[in-house]
Amino acid sequence: MWLSKSVYEFLPYYYMALGFAAVLASVQIERWFWSELFGFGGLLSLVGGLVLWLKRRAYRRSRSRHSIEDQA
C-alpha cells in the first residue's frame, strides 16, 4: 500500500485526535456498553498514535546520527 508523504506524516496525529474524540464521546454516551467500547477504542487509538509517533522520531534520530558518523 502506498500513501502520499503528507498523509503518511499526518497519520499519528490523526490516530491521536480520533482517540481523543472517542474518549470524550465515551464520557457523553449514557449506555454502558457503547461508553466502554468508545473509551477502550479511543485509548487504543491514542496509544497507537503515540507509539507510531515515537517510533518514527527514534528512527529519524538514529538515521541522522548514523549519517553524521559516516561523514566523520
C-alpha positions as CSV (number, residue, x, y, z in Angstrom):
1,M,0.0,0.0,0.0
2,W,1.3,3.4,-0.9
3,L,0.4,6.7,0.8
4,S,1.5,10.2,-0.2
5,K,4.0,11.7,2.1
6,S,1.6,14.3,3.6
7,V,-0.9,11.5,4.5
8,Y,1.9,9.3,5.9
9,E,3.2,12.2,8.1
10,F,-0.2,13.1,9.4
11,L,-1.3,9.6,10.4
12,P,0.0,9.6,14.1
13,Y,-1.8,12.9,14.7
14,Y,-5.0,11.6,13.1
15,Y,-4.9,8.5,15.3
16,M,-4.4,10.6,18.4
17,A,-7.1,13.1,17.5
18,L,-9.5,10.3,16.7
19,G,-8.7,8.5,20.0
20,F,-9.1,11.8,22.0
21,A,-12.5,12.4,20.3
22,A,-13.6,8.8,21.1
23,V,-12.6,9.1,24.8
24,L,-14.6,12.4,25.0
25,A,-17.6,10.7,23.4
26,S,-17.4,7.8,25.8
27,V,-17.9,10.3,28.7
28,Q,-21.0,11.7,27.0
29,I,-22.6,8.4,26.0
30,E,-25.1,7.0,28.6
31,R,-25.3,3.4,27.5
32,W,-22.6,1.4,29.4
33,F,-21.7,-0.9,26.5
34,W,-21.1,1.9,24.0
35,S,-19.4,4.0,26.5
36,E,-16.8,1.3,27.3
37,L,-16.4,0.4,23.7
38,F,-15.7,4.0,22.7
39,G,-13.4,4.5,25.7
40,F,-11.4,1.4,25.0
41,G,-11.2,2.1,21.3
42,G,-10.2,5.7,22.0
43,L,-7.4,4.6,24.4
44,L,-6.1,2.1,21.8
45,S,-6.1,4.8,19.1
46,L,-4.3,7.3,21.4
47,V,-1.6,4.8,22.4
48,G,-1.2,3.6,18.8
49,G,-0.7,7.1,17.5
50,L,1.7,7.9,20.3
51,V,3.7,4.7,19.7
52,L,3.8,5.4,15.9
53,W,5.0,9.0,16.5
54,L,7.7,7.9,19.0
55,K,8.9,5.1,16.7
56,R,9.3,7.4,13.7
57,R,11.1,10.0,15.8
58,A,13.5,7.4,17.2
59,Y,14.2,6.1,13.7
60,R,14.8,9.6,12.2
61,R,17.2,10.4,15.1
62,S,19.1,7.2,14.6
63,R,19.4,7.8,10.9
64,S,20.6,11.3,11.3
65,R,23.2,10.2,13.9
66,H,24.4,7.5,11.6
67,S,24.8,9.9,8.7
68,I,26.8,12.3,10.9
69,E,29.1,9.4,12.0
70,D,29.5,8.2,8.4
71,Q,30.7,11.7,7.3
72,A,33.4,11.9,10.1
